[in-house]
Amino acid sequence: MRTADDVISRIRWDPSLDSSLFSVGYLDRFLGLLEQPFAQFSWDAELCSVDCSQELAVPRHRIQYFNCGGRRVWDRAARLDRVFGSTGDPLDPLCAEQGEEGNTTLRAGNDQQPPGSPMHEAGSNLQETGSADGEAGSGGLETCGGSDLRPLTQRLSLSPRMTEGQDGDKPGGATEQEEEQEKQMMEEEMVEGGMTENRGRDRCPSKPTHLISVRLDGQKFIQAFKRTRELLTDSLHLSAWHWVPAETLHVTLCLLSLRGPGDVSEAVRILRDFAQEHRQLCLPPLTLSFSPWLGNFGGKVLFLSPRPLAALSSFNRVLQDRFTERGLLHSHSRSPCYQATLAKVKGRDEGRVFKRIQGTRLRFDFGAVAVDTLHLCTTGEPKRAGEYYETVSVEKLY
């Protein structure tokens, strides 16, 4: 399967493509999946020297998909490639003139590589997709698509490739090329995090320092979360270490870059003014429910999506505008993808623990959560077990 870098190169250098039609979906470590227009990215920027509050630059391995004219043309998780057709998918009409079947030469930087070059090969053409029809599972789960694996497939949707070596795959489902890609991903993570030697800390990109969140501490949500954790841990024992503490469950609204006590005080004031104005409007509280479908980011993050998204976006847009006016909103918060993270693999050596969980529908009731209180917190881990993130300010909306 052609890489994200190949797609970027073609969009940038192929005169037959209109880059304004493309958008990019990428994985943010705090907000989850975000989508931005292709033109907003600084593709030539060095990650270790980018100021994320001013420029948008992400490592290539964080890119999850590309859309063109509202259609999905490349998807990492689904192994879909309609830009080059390297996975056997039909070319998108806008990409068909000079695709894999032609002799287009792609240019990355000052080098040119033909479509068949080994430098552009990344993985096999095997697609791992489920059926559109859901089959009821057991123990509170329903899965899309059938599988011959037993007994776990009676509870989760698993691909045979994950456990049976096929077409040269290793028993764990990872080819040598995929392992090499994983190694490269780890190296990029170290650069992005400022962990490489001789880089200079002052040149590292600014990271979000604080977040505005809605706590998910309702009894029904916590109980459903614990039942989900118990069920999946029973099936996937390695997942036991990666579930987030129940006390820290939340939905992030805004990521902030606060560079000192002055910025922190300004953020507190903005949040307090917003809450006071909201109370004066005497509006009914926004109530969130959650999709029963368990989301999966790259086999490393499990999440639920809140609903209604339109109402939540409208509510949050006002708050985002306030922080943007003061230059405090982090660039990754400009187009947030709201989610409630249930489990997250943090260690670079842990692998894609949840990769086999695809198309899973939970039959637990997570209840409704009223957005009646906002928390301004630091982005670091909680100081003590069983506590929420370090909180700077708590503002009641009603």
Protein Blocks (a to p, Z undefined) as FASTA:
>chain_A
ZZfklmmmmmmmmmkbcfklpccddddfklopadddfklpcfkbcfklccfklbccddfk
lpmbdceehiafbdfklopafknopnopacdfklmmmcmklmcdcdehjbccdfklmklg
gcjfbdcdddfbdcddeehiacehidfbdfklmmbccdfklmmcgehiafkopafklmmm
mmmmmmmmmmmnopaghkopmlpccddfbdcddddfbfklmmmmmmmmmmmmmmmmmlmm
mcccfklgccdfbdcddfbfklmmmmmmmmmmmmmmmmmnopacddddddfbdcdeehla
ccdddddfklmmmmmmmmmmmmmmnopacfklmmccddddfbdcfbfklopfklmpghia
cfbdebjaddfbccdddfbdcfbghiacddfbdcdfZZ
